[in-house]
Amino acid sequence: MSIGDLGDKAKDLAGSEKAEGISDSGIEKAKDAASEKTGGKFDEQLDKGGDAADQRLGNE
């Protein structure tokens, strides 16, 4: 297996539904933690940031 094959396999794995679920879960946990620390004051901004992060990381 060459380096290129490993790279292709990593790309496939990163684009999988399992990876999407993991990234979504991490983003939600981060948003919830930040919301709790700020008392919900910045929830709208956290939602926008979470959506932007999901678009960059996710496959949906």
PyMOL Python script that loads the backbone (N, CA, C, O; Angstrom):
from pymol import cmd

cmd.read_pdbstr("""\
ATOM      1  N   MET A   1       0.859  -1.180   0.000  1.00  0.00           N
ATOM      2  CA  MET A   1       0.000   0.000   0.000  1.00  0.00           C
ATOM      3  C   MET A   1       0.900   1.237   0.000  1.00  0.00           C
ATOM      4  O   MET A   1       1.784   1.375   0.846  1.00  0.00           O
ATOM      5  N   SER A   2       0.668   2.111  -0.939  1.00  0.00           N
ATOM      6  CA  SER A   2       1.493   3.313  -1.061  1.00  0.00           C
ATOM      7  C   SER A   2       0.932   4.455  -0.211  1.00  0.00           C
ATOM      8  O   SER A   2      -0.161   4.363   0.349  1.00  0.00           O
ATOM      9  N   ILE A   3       1.696   5.505  -0.135  1.00  0.00           N
ATOM     10  CA  ILE A   3       1.268   6.704   0.604  1.00  0.00           C
ATOM     11  C   ILE A   3      -0.014   7.259  -0.011  1.00  0.00           C
ATOM     12  O   ILE A   3      -0.918   7.686   0.708  1.00  0.00           O
ATOM     13  N   GLY A   4      -0.090   7.252  -1.331  1.00  0.00           N
ATOM     14  CA  GLY A   4      -1.292   7.745  -2.006  1.00  0.00           C
ATOM     15  C   GLY A   4      -2.517   6.932  -1.653  1.00  0.00           C
ATOM     16  O   GLY A   4      -3.602   7.480  -1.461  1.00  0.00           O
ATOM     17  N   ASP A   5      -2.340   5.601  -1.564  1.00  0.00           N
ATOM     18  CA  ASP A   5      -3.452   4.726  -1.180  1.00  0.00           C
ATOM     19  C   ASP A   5      -3.925   5.036   0.235  1.00  0.00           C
ATOM     20  O   ASP A   5      -5.124   5.060   0.512  1.00  0.00           O
ATOM     21  N   LEU A   6      -2.962   5.275   1.128  1.00  0.00           N
ATOM     22  CA  LEU A   6      -3.328   5.620   2.515  1.00  0.00           C
ATOM     23  C   LEU A   6      -4.074   6.942   2.564  1.00  0.00           C
ATOM     24  O   LEU A   6      -5.037   7.088   3.316  1.00  0.00           O
ATOM     25  N   GLY A   7      -3.634   7.903   1.765  1.00  0.00           N
ATOM     26  CA  GLY A   7      -4.316   9.193   1.715  1.00  0.00           C
ATOM     27  C   GLY A   7      -5.737   9.061   1.209  1.00  0.00           C
ATOM     28  O   GLY A   7      -6.657   9.684   1.738  1.00  0.00           O
ATOM     29  N   ASP A   8      -5.913   8.243   0.176  1.00  0.00           N
ATOM     30  CA  ASP A   8      -7.258   8.020  -0.361  1.00  0.00           C
ATOM     31  C   ASP A   8      -8.156   7.343   0.672  1.00  0.00           C
ATOM     32  O   ASP A   8      -9.329   7.688   0.812  1.00  0.00           O
ATOM     33  N   LYS A   9      -7.595   6.384   1.384  1.00  0.00           N
ATOM     34  CA  LYS A   9      -8.369   5.681   2.412  1.00  0.00           C
ATOM     35  C   LYS A   9      -8.775   6.646   3.530  1.00  0.00           C
ATOM     36  O   LYS A   9      -9.898   6.584   4.031  1.00  0.00           O
ATOM     37  N   ALA A  10      -7.860   7.533   3.918  1.00  0.00           N
ATOM     38  CA  ALA A  10      -8.161   8.520   4.959  1.00  0.00           C
ATOM     39  C   ALA A  10      -9.271   9.475   4.507  1.00  0.00           C
ATOM     40  O   ALA A  10     -10.146   9.834   5.296  1.00  0.00           O
ATOM     41  N   LYS A  11      -9.229   9.880   3.243  1.00  0.00           N
ATOM     42  CA  LYS A  11     -10.275  10.769   2.714  1.00  0.00           C
ATOM     43  C   LYS A  11     -11.634  10.071   2.728  1.00  0.00           C
ATOM     44  O   LYS A  11     -12.649  10.670   3.084  1.00  0.00           O
ATOM     45  N   ASP A  12     -11.638   8.801   2.336  1.00  0.00           N
ATOM     46  CA  ASP A  12     -12.890   8.041   2.343  1.00  0.00           C
ATOM     47  C   ASP A  12     -13.450   7.916   3.752  1.00  0.00           C
ATOM     48  O   ASP A  12     -14.651   8.080   3.966  1.00  0.00           O
ATOM     49  N   LEU A  13     -12.586   7.630   4.699  1.00  0.00           N
ATOM     50  CA  LEU A  13     -13.014   7.480   6.093  1.00  0.00           C
ATOM     51  C   LEU A  13     -13.538   8.801   6.641  1.00  0.00           C
ATOM     52  O   LEU A  13     -14.558   8.836   7.329  1.00  0.00           O
ATOM     53  N   ALA A  14     -12.836   9.884   6.332  1.00  0.00           N
ATOM     54  CA  ALA A  14     -13.244  11.202   6.827  1.00  0.00           C
ATOM     55  C   ALA A  14     -14.594  11.614   6.256  1.00  0.00           C
ATOM     56  O   ALA A  14     -15.321  12.374   6.895  1.00  0.00           O
ATOM     57  N   GLY A  15     -14.941  11.135   5.078  1.00  0.00           N
ATOM     58  CA  GLY A  15     -16.209  11.485   4.463  1.00  0.00           C
ATOM     59  C   GLY A  15     -17.333  10.525   4.798  1.00  0.00           C
ATOM     60  O   GLY A  15     -18.425  10.640   4.242  1.00  0.00           O
ATOM     61  N   SER A  16     -17.093   9.589   5.688  1.00  0.00           N
ATOM     62  CA  SER A  16     -18.103   8.584   6.010  1.00  0.00           C
ATOM     63  C   SER A  16     -19.174   9.139   6.945  1.00  0.00           C
ATOM     64  O   SER A  16     -19.000  10.181   7.577  1.00  0.00           O
ATOM     65  N   GLU A  17     -20.264   8.424   7.009  1.00  0.00           N
ATOM     66  CA  GLU A  17     -21.363   8.813   7.908  1.00  0.00           C
ATOM     67  C   GLU A  17     -20.913   8.750   9.370  1.00  0.00           C
ATOM     68  O   GLU A  17     -21.326   9.576  10.185  1.00  0.00           O
ATOM     69  N   LYS A  18     -20.076   7.781   9.695  1.00  0.00           N
ATOM     70  CA  LYS A  18     -19.581   7.664  11.075  1.00  0.00           C
ATOM     71  C   LYS A  18     -18.783   8.912  11.457  1.00  0.00           C
ATOM     72  O   LYS A  18     -18.954   9.463  12.544  1.00  0.00           O
ATOM     73  N   ALA A  19     -17.913   9.348  10.549  1.00  0.00           N
ATOM     74  CA  ALA A  19     -17.123  10.550  10.817  1.00  0.00           C
ATOM     75  C   ALA A  19     -18.022  11.778  10.931  1.00  0.00           C
ATOM     76  O   ALA A  19     -17.772  12.664  11.749  1.00  0.00           O
ATOM     77  N   GLU A  20     -19.066  11.827  10.108  1.00  0.00           N
ATOM     78  CA  GLU A  20     -20.021  12.939  10.177  1.00  0.00           C
ATOM     79  C   GLU A  20     -20.677  12.983  11.557  1.00  0.00           C
ATOM     80  O   GLU A  20     -20.814  14.054  12.149  1.00  0.00           O
ATOM     81  N   GLY A  21     -21.076  11.835  12.059  1.00  0.00           N
ATOM     82  CA  GLY A  21     -21.698  11.770  13.380  1.00  0.00           C
ATOM     83  C   GLY A  21     -20.757  12.195  14.483  1.00  0.00           C
ATOM     84  O   GLY A  21     -21.160  12.884  15.421  1.00  0.00           O
ATOM     85  N   ILE A  22     -19.503  11.789  14.375  1.00  0.00           N
ATOM     86  CA  ILE A  22     -18.510  12.163  15.385  1.00  0.00           C
ATOM     87  C   ILE A  22     -18.269  13.663  15.368  1.00  0.00           C
ATOM     88  O   ILE A  22     -18.211  14.299  16.421  1.00  0.00           O
ATOM     89  N   SER A  23     -18.126  14.236  14.163  1.00  0.00           N
ATOM     90  CA  SER A  23     -17.888  15.680  14.091  1.00  0.00           C
ATOM     91  C   SER A  23     -19.102  16.462  14.590  1.00  0.00           C
ATOM     92  O   SER A  23     -18.948  17.465  15.286  1.00  0.00           O
ATOM     93  N   ASP A  24     -20.308  16.011  14.239  1.00  0.00           N
ATOM     94  CA  ASP A  24     -21.522  16.676  14.723  1.00  0.00           C
ATOM     95  C   ASP A  24     -21.596  16.638  16.241  1.00  0.00           C
ATOM     96  O   ASP A  24     -21.938  17.634  16.879  1.00  0.00           O
ATOM     97  N   SER A  25     -21.276  15.491  16.813  1.00  0.00           N
ATOM     98  CA  SER A  25     -21.314  15.339  18.267  1.00  0.00           C
ATOM     99  C   SER A  25     -20.321  16.281  18.944  1.00  0.00           C
ATOM    100  O   SER A  25     -20.647  16.924  19.942  1.00  0.00           O
ATOM    101  N   GLY A  26     -19.118  16.356  18.400  1.00  0.00           N
ATOM    102  CA  GLY A  26     -18.098  17.239  18.971  1.00  0.00           C
ATOM    103  C   GLY A  26     -18.487  18.701  18.892  1.00  0.00           C
ATOM    104  O   GLY A  26     -18.280  19.460  19.839  1.00  0.00           O
ATOM    105  N   ILE A  27     -19.052  19.095  17.763  1.00  0.00           N
ATOM    106  CA  ILE A  27     -19.485  20.484  17.590  1.00  0.00           C
ATOM    107  C   ILE A  27     -20.593  20.809  18.584  1.00  0.00           C
ATOM    108  O   ILE A  27     -20.572  21.870  19.209  1.00  0.00           O
ATOM    109  N   GLU A  28     -21.558  19.910  18.738  1.00  0.00           N
ATOM    110  CA  GLU A  28     -22.661  20.135  19.678  1.00  0.00           C
ATOM    111  C   GLU A  28     -22.156  20.244  21.118  1.00  0.00           C
ATOM    112  O   GLU A  28     -22.607  21.103  21.877  1.00  0.00           O
ATOM    113  N   LYS A  29     -21.233  19.382  21.484  1.00  0.00           N
ATOM    114  CA  LYS A  29     -20.673  19.428  22.845  1.00  0.00           C
ATOM    115  C   LYS A  29     -19.952  20.745  23.090  1.00  0.00           C
ATOM    116  O   LYS A  29     -20.073  21.334  24.164  1.00  0.00           O
ATOM    117  N   ALA A  30     -19.204  21.206  22.096  1.00  0.00           N
ATOM    118  CA  ALA A  30     -18.495  22.479  22.237  1.00  0.00           C
ATOM    119  C   ALA A  30     -19.477  23.643  22.351  1.00  0.00           C
ATOM    120  O   ALA A  30     -19.284  24.540  23.172  1.00  0.00           O
ATOM    121  N   LYS A  31     -20.527  23.632  21.531  1.00  0.00           N
ATOM    122  CA  LYS A  31     -21.536  24.691  21.608  1.00  0.00           C
ATOM    123  C   LYS A  31     -22.234  24.685  22.961  1.00  0.00           C
ATOM    124  O   LYS A  31     -22.455  25.739  23.557  1.00  0.00           O
ATOM    125  N   ASP A  32     -22.582  23.493  23.444  1.00  0.00           N
ATOM    126  CA  ASP A  32     -23.258  23.390  24.741  1.00  0.00           C
ATOM    127  C   ASP A  32     -22.371  23.890  25.876  1.00  0.00           C
ATOM    128  O   ASP A  32     -22.839  24.591  26.773  1.00  0.00           O
ATOM    129  N   ALA A  33     -21.098  23.532  25.835  1.00  0.00           N
ATOM    130  CA  ALA A  33     -20.174  23.970  26.886  1.00  0.00           C
ATOM    131  C   ALA A  33     -20.013  25.485  26.862  1.00  0.00           C
ATOM    132  O   ALA A  33     -20.022  26.131  27.910  1.00  0.00           O
ATOM    133  N   ALA A  34     -19.864  26.053  25.662  1.00  0.00           N
ATOM    134  CA  ALA A  34     -19.716  27.506  25.555  1.00  0.00           C
ATOM    135  C   ALA A  34     -20.992  28.215  25.986  1.00  0.00           C
ATOM    136  O   ALA A  34     -20.930  29.259  26.636  1.00  0.00           O
ATOM    137  N   SER A  35     -22.138  27.664  25.634  1.00  0.00           N
ATOM    138  CA  SER A  35     -23.410  28.260  26.022  1.00  0.00           C
ATOM    139  C   SER A  35     -23.575  28.255  27.534  1.00  0.00           C
ATOM    140  O   SER A  35     -24.043  29.225  28.130  1.00  0.00           O
ATOM    141  N   GLU A  36     -23.182  27.149  28.137  1.00  0.00           N
ATOM    142  CA  GLU A  36     -23.288  27.048  29.600  1.00  0.00           C
ATOM    143  C   GLU A  36     -22.388  28.079  30.278  1.00  0.00           C
ATOM    144  O   GLU A  36     -22.792  28.717  31.251  1.00  0.00           O
ATOM    145  N   LYS A  37     -21.175  28.239  29.766  1.00  0.00           N
ATOM    146  CA  LYS A  37     -20.225  29.190  30.366  1.00  0.00           C
ATOM    147  C   LYS A  37     -20.685  30.637  30.198  1.00  0.00           C
ATOM    148  O   LYS A  37     -20.400  31.481  31.048  1.00  0.00           O
ATOM    149  N   THR A  38     -21.395  30.927  29.106  1.00  0.00           N
ATOM    150  CA  THR A  38     -21.823  32.301  28.839  1.00  0.00           C
ATOM    151  C   THR A  38     -23.266  32.553  29.251  1.00  0.00           C
ATOM    152  O   THR A  38     -23.806  33.632  29.007  1.00  0.00           O
ATOM    153  N   GLY A  39     -23.884  31.568  29.870  1.00  0.00           N
ATOM    154  CA  GLY A  39     -25.261  31.738  30.310  1.00  0.00           C
ATOM    155  C   GLY A  39     -26.246  31.874  29.161  1.00  0.00           C
ATOM    156  O   GLY A  39     -27.316  32.458  29.332  1.00  0.00           O
ATOM    157  N   GLY A  40     -25.905  31.348  28.000  1.00  0.00           N
ATOM    158  CA  GLY A  40     -26.811  31.420  26.852  1.00  0.00           C
ATOM    159  C   GLY A  40     -26.819  32.755  26.144  1.00  0.00           C
ATOM    160  O   GLY A  40     -27.579  32.956  25.197  1.00  0.00           O
ATOM    161  N   LYS A  41     -25.977  33.672  26.597  1.00  0.00           N
ATOM    162  CA  LYS A  41     -25.972  35.028  26.055  1.00  0.00           C
ATOM    163  C   LYS A  41     -25.571  35.075  24.571  1.00  0.00           C
ATOM    164  O   LYS A  41     -25.999  35.968  23.841  1.00  0.00           O
ATOM    165  N   PHE A  42     -24.754  34.117  24.133  1.00  0.00           N
ATOM    166  CA  PHE A  42     -24.234  34.148  22.766  1.00  0.00           C
ATOM    167  C   PHE A  42     -24.684  32.938  21.953  1.00  0.00           C
ATOM    168  O   PHE A  42     -23.974  32.506  21.045  1.00  0.00           O
ATOM    169  N   ASP A  43     -25.845  32.395  22.266  1.00  0.00           N
ATOM    170  CA  ASP A  43     -26.314  31.189  21.591  1.00  0.00           C
ATOM    171  C   ASP A  43     -26.467  31.376  20.077  1.00  0.00           C
ATOM    172  O   ASP A  43     -26.156  30.466  19.308  1.00  0.00           O
ATOM    173  N   GLU A  44     -26.936  32.527  19.654  1.00  0.00           N
ATOM    174  CA  GLU A  44     -27.102  32.760  18.223  1.00  0.00           C
ATOM    175  C   GLU A  44     -25.754  32.708  17.496  1.00  0.00           C
ATOM    176  O   GLU A  44     -25.635  32.101  16.432  1.00  0.00           O
ATOM    177  N   GLN A  45     -24.744  33.351  18.084  1.00  0.00           N
ATOM    178  CA  GLN A  45     -23.413  33.323  17.487  1.00  0.00           C
ATOM    179  C   GLN A  45     -22.818  31.918  17.530  1.00  0.00           C
ATOM    180  O   GLN A  45     -22.144  31.499  16.589  1.00  0.00           O
ATOM    181  N   LEU A  46     -23.066  31.192  18.614  1.00  0.00           N
ATOM    182  CA  LEU A  46     -22.567  29.823  18.727  1.00  0.00           C
ATOM    183  C   LEU A  46     -23.210  28.926  17.676  1.00  0.00           C
ATOM    184  O   LEU A  46     -22.548  28.058  17.107  1.00  0.00           O
ATOM    185  N   ASP A  47     -24.497  29.133  17.419  1.00  0.00           N
ATOM    186  CA  ASP A  47     -25.176  28.352  16.386  1.00  0.00           C
ATOM    187  C   ASP A  47     -24.571  28.625  15.010  1.00  0.00           C
ATOM    188  O   ASP A  47     -24.335  27.700  14.233  1.00  0.00           O
ATOM    189  N   LYS A  48     -24.323  29.893  14.715  1.00  0.00           N
ATOM    190  CA  LYS A  48     -23.726  30.245  13.427  1.00  0.00           C
ATOM    191  C   LYS A  48     -22.329  29.646  13.297  1.00  0.00           C
ATOM    192  O   LYS A  48     -21.974  29.109  12.248  1.00  0.00           O
ATOM    193  N   GLY A  49     -21.543  29.739  14.358  1.00  0.00           N
ATOM    194  CA  GLY A  49     -20.198  29.169  14.334  1.00  0.00           C
ATOM    195  C   GLY A  49     -20.225  27.658  14.210  1.00  0.00           C
ATOM    196  O   GLY A  49     -19.412  27.076  13.493  1.00  0.00           O
ATOM    197  N   GLY A  50     -21.159  27.020  14.906  1.00  0.00           N
ATOM    198  CA  GLY A  50     -21.300  25.570  14.818  1.00  0.00           C
ATOM    199  C   GLY A  50     -21.705  25.128  13.427  1.00  0.00           C
ATOM    200  O   GLY A  50     -21.215  24.116  12.926  1.00  0.00           O
ATOM    201  N   ASP A  51     -22.599  25.885  12.798  1.00  0.00           N
ATOM    202  CA  ASP A  51     -23.019  25.564  11.438  1.00  0.00           C
ATOM    203  C   ASP A  51     -21.847  25.703  10.462  1.00  0.00           C
ATOM    204  O   ASP A  51     -21.668  24.872   9.571  1.00  0.00           O
ATOM    205  N   ALA A  52     -21.055  26.759  10.639  1.00  0.00           N
ATOM    206  CA  ALA A  52     -19.898  26.969   9.768  1.00  0.00           C
ATOM    207  C   ALA A  52     -18.876  25.855   9.956  1.00  0.00           C
ATOM    208  O   ALA A  52     -18.307  25.365   8.980  1.00  0.00           O
ATOM    209  N   ALA A  53     -18.641  25.454  11.192  1.00  0.00           N
ATOM    210  CA  ALA A  53     -17.703  24.360  11.459  1.00  0.00           C
ATOM    211  C   ALA A  53     -18.213  23.060  10.848  1.00  0.00           C
ATOM    212  O   ALA A  53     -17.432  22.295  10.282  1.00  0.00           O
ATOM    213  N   ASP A  54     -19.490  22.807  10.953  1.00  0.00           N
ATOM    214  CA  ASP A  54     -20.059  21.582  10.389  1.00  0.00           C
ATOM    215  C   ASP A  54     -19.920  21.560   8.869  1.00  0.00           C
ATOM    216  O   ASP A  54     -19.652  20.509   8.285  1.00  0.00           O
ATOM    217  N   GLN A  55     -20.097  22.694   8.238  1.00  0.00           N
ATOM    218  CA  GLN A  55     -19.948  22.756   6.785  1.00  0.00           C
ATOM    219  C   GLN A  55     -18.508  22.466   6.367  1.00  0.00           C
ATOM    220  O   GLN A  55     -18.271  21.820   5.346  1.00  0.00           O
ATOM    221  N   ARG A  56     -17.556  22.943   7.155  1.00  0.00           N
ATOM    222  CA  ARG A  56     -16.147  22.709   6.826  1.00  0.00           C
ATOM    223  C   ARG A  56     -15.721  21.292   7.104  1.00  0.00           C
ATOM    224  O   ARG A  56     -14.931  20.722   6.351  1.00  0.00           O
ATOM    225  N   LEU A  57     -16.237  20.703   8.189  1.00  0.00           N
ATOM    226  CA  LEU A  57     -15.807  19.370   8.615  1.00  0.00           C
ATOM    227  C   LEU A  57     -16.675  18.257   8.089  1.00  0.00           C
ATOM    228  O   LEU A  57     -16.182  17.172   7.780  1.00  0.00           O
ATOM    229  N   GLY A  58     -17.960  18.512   7.984  1.00  0.00           N
ATOM    230  CA  GLY A  58     -18.901  17.450   7.665  1.00  0.00           C
ATOM    231  C   GLY A  58     -19.037  17.182   6.178  1.00  0.00           C
ATOM    232  O   GLY A  58     -18.471  17.880   5.336  1.00  0.00           O
ATOM    233  N   ASN A  59     -19.808  16.145   5.888  1.00  0.00           N
ATOM    234  CA  ASN A  59     -20.046  15.817   4.491  1.00  0.00           C
ATOM    235  C   ASN A  59     -21.490  16.070   4.103  1.00  0.00           C
ATOM    236  O   ASN A  59     -21.915  15.672   3.019  1.00  0.00           O
ATOM    237  N   GLU A  60     -22.249  16.721   4.964  1.00  0.00           N
ATOM    238  CA  GLU A  60     -23.645  17.052   4.651  1.00  0.00           C
ATOM    239  C   GLU A  60     -23.824  18.547   4.740  1.00  0.00           C
ATOM    240  O   GLU A  60     -24.924  19.052   4.516  1.00  0.00           O
TER     241      GLU A  60
END
""", "prot")
cmd.dss("prot")
cmd.show_as("cartoon", "prot")
cmd.util.cbc("prot")
cmd.orient("prot")
